[in-house]
Amino acid sequence: MREYIYPTTTGAKVNVIVTYVSKDDMEKIISLSFKEGFTLAHNNLDELLLKVK
């Protein structure tokens, strides 16, 4: 997963590119609810944001 963080006038914009090892892995994330899948894919985002502050 690659994350790009850009400052904006109101906070930050985060662009995320997610790459999966297999189609099965991708389908598992898609089958979860959006909130669960997004949380699973971004479990380290808070830590990353603290580092780039």
Buried (B, 14 or more C-beta within 10 A) or exposed (E): EEBEBEEEEEEEEEEEEEEBEEEEEEEEBEEEEEEEBEEEBBEEBEEEEEEEE
